[in-house]
């Protein structure tokens, strides 16, 4: 009887959680009841088809570490009465791992090409004296093992435990046991999210600082909290609605009073078809670069995220980190009604010293944001360089408020920013959303007044936007720099737009083909008479906007010159009229450039199509100056302002315009992936 009562209470709790999540969704649907729900899935402009990521079924991790014991799991031939200490005496189920009291020095190997149902949990194993031994979870035999964690919170749950390696595995967790409960275990506490790999530092243990974690050669596919639903959950509101419950790939998080996550390496991981984010790390400490309670030294290398329902990757309060040679494709995807359907390829918040280089961000979708990679609030020394950004609905460059010394440099952007709520051929967005922006640099933050960004460097980017490349859609072609900026260099870029850019942030939100919220531009005056605070970011008052002029230019310290414009007006009589056919009213270039770079294929979709051949024009770049308001030693934290290699890694002999030297040699990124597909244990997470 007692068992039944406990089960009944737990079941009621699970159902209550389900009902709570459903109520949240119902409230949002009621809030948006006047909006048509469009089930149509957005189609990429130019009928461009993105490549699916390549995966493998190989066991590649060859460890030189000597483990105290190795535990074998064989779902077909094992027995839970065995001790698991040899292949012949393998245990059968993941559930039996608990009784073996896993500790540092242990290795858990799952039989390859088998499906293992359940979860592996490493909880509160840290002790006061740090161990120098590792725990390894991997596969043996022929090919990768599959962990099917349907009905469990995670495939692998690591909590307050350091020195863990996860390699050569496949994960899937597609929903719960039925439509009324999320989880299988009656005593389950973590019932509102589902993760392939969960990494958590919290206050449930005195020794919660987690260090030296390694994930390699792992495939994650089909992760959802819910079973299939009838009504689409695609985003039609402004907030994330985190509490409604989602499926995640890898999520490392410091909860309140957790000590932090330090030294994490993720290599050659593929995540596809999850309802929220592919990879996310989130700290809980201060946003001043301190380590206490935050995430530090994360390395994300040679990973792919494909069709995540939310952003591909997201980093919050992460310091001193690096992401390189990753590919994020179609983030914000909504081909499954359980997906959120909105998200940039990657976005940041509260970071200090984070370098993103040699990545591809492509096909991001959603009603707002959904850029290739964007820099949100409160960041310092975030640099995005040598990346390809293409066909992202929200745009290419987005740097928002309270950011310091951030930069986009030597990137290639192709037909970004195509989201247009007013375009009748883009009805799939619904009637709530923002227009895409090719370039957005403004001080939007969660305060009522726009602030910054400060000391921003945007240079040597090749930005392409063609009518043919956006067909059948009408790209809003927005180029926006807010007057809240203080210190902005925008030099040596190629703006290859076929149509005049628009100044669009003053039309920030659309409803029924009309603006319904005024711009949250930086507040230069009190609220106009007879106006009320609007719902929105920080309940800001509608701001009075003003165009840039000579006085604003001096205050902003805007250095905008030596950029090439496709629509340059060669007959213009001054610096303003030479670009008045290219840029929105109120913008200018101190030394605008015309002429043709002579790209190899102006209507292409690959970075190689935009290799220029006009040597004289491209080699007329200027050195990038350090802003007078910039108190840092070198302007850019990573390597200073001078760059010695172009987008493809070719040497730069003299200053150029754009991201690519003339007649550049092309680097094959596939070979780069293969060349670096090896583990150097002495370099892990240090």
HELIX and SHEET records of a PDB file:
HELIX    1   1 UNK A    2  UNK A   31  1                                  30    
HELIX    2   2 UNK A   45  UNK A   47  5                                   3    
HELIX    3   3 UNK A   94  UNK A  100  5                                   7    
HELIX    4   4 UNK A  242  UNK A  244  5                                   3    
HELIX    5   5 UNK A  424  UNK A  429  5                                   6    
HELIX    6   6 UNK A  467  UNK A  470  1                                   4    
HELIX    7   7 UNK A  505  UNK A  507  5                                   3    
HELIX    8   8 UNK A  537  UNK A  539  5                                   3    
HELIX    9   9 UNK A  550  UNK A  556  1                                   7    
HELIX   10  10 UNK A  607  UNK A  610  5                                   4    
HELIX   11  11 UNK A  615  UNK A  618  1                                   4    
HELIX   12  12 UNK A  669  UNK A  675  1                                   7    
HELIX   13  13 UNK A  681  UNK A  683  5                                   3    
SHEET    1   A 6 UNK A  69  UNK A  73  0                                        
SHEET    2   A 6 UNK A 106  UNK A 111  1                                        
SHEET    3   A 6 UNK A 135  UNK A 140  1                                        
SHEET    4   A 6 UNK A 164  UNK A 174  1                                        
SHEET    5   A 6 UNK A 145  UNK A 148  1                                        
SHEET    6   A 6 UNK A 115  UNK A 117  1                                        
SHEET    1   B14 UNK A  69  UNK A  73  0                                        
SHEET    2   B14 UNK A 106  UNK A 111  1                                        
SHEET    3   B14 UNK A 135  UNK A 140  1                                        
SHEET    4   B14 UNK A 164  UNK A 174  1                                        
SHEET    5   B14 UNK A 209  UNK A 224  1                                        
SHEET    6   B14 UNK A 260  UNK A 274  1                                        
SHEET    7   B14 UNK A 295  UNK A 301  1                                        
SHEET    8   B14 UNK A 318  UNK A 324  1                                        
SHEET    9   B14 UNK A 352  UNK A 357  1                                        
SHEET   10   B14 UNK A 380  UNK A 385  1                                        
SHEET   11   B14 UNK A 407  UNK A 409  1                                        
SHEET   12   B14 UNK A 454  UNK A 459  1                                        
SHEET   13   B14 UNK A 486  UNK A 491  1                                        
SHEET   14   B14 UNK A 558  UNK A 561  1                                        
SHEET    1   C14 UNK A  69  UNK A  73  0                                        
SHEET    2   C14 UNK A 106  UNK A 111  1                                        
SHEET    3   C14 UNK A 135  UNK A 140  1                                        
SHEET    4   C14 UNK A 164  UNK A 174  1                                        
SHEET    5   C14 UNK A 209  UNK A 224  1                                        
SHEET    6   C14 UNK A 260  UNK A 274  1                                        
SHEET    7   C14 UNK A 304  UNK A 306  1                                        
SHEET    8   C14 UNK A 327  UNK A 329  1                                        
SHEET    9   C14 UNK A 360  UNK A 362  1                                        
SHEET   10   C14 UNK A 388  UNK A 390  1                                        
SHEET   11   C14 UNK A 412  UNK A 414  1                                        
SHEET   12   C14 UNK A 462  UNK A 465  1                                        
SHEET   13   C14 UNK A 494  UNK A 497  1                                        
SHEET   14   C14 UNK A 564  UNK A 565  1                                        
SHEET    1   D 8 UNK A 120  UNK A 123  0                                        
SHEET    2   D 8 UNK A 154  UNK A 159  1                                        
SHEET    3   D 8 UNK A 194  UNK A 201  1                                        
SHEET    4   D 8 UNK A 247  UNK A 254  1                                        
SHEET    5   D 8 UNK A 279  UNK A 282  1                                        
SHEET    6   D 8 UNK A 313  UNK A 316  1                                        
SHEET    7   D 8 UNK A 346  UNK A 349  1                                        
SHEET    8   D 8 UNK A 373  UNK A 375  1                                        
SHEET    1   E 3 UNK A 395  UNK A 399  0                                        
SHEET    2   E 3 UNK A 437  UNK A 441  1                                        
SHEET    3   E 3 UNK A 479  UNK A 481  1                                        
SHEET    1   F 2 UNK A 509  UNK A 511  0                                        
SHEET    2   F 2 UNK A 514  UNK A 517 -1                                        
END                                                                             
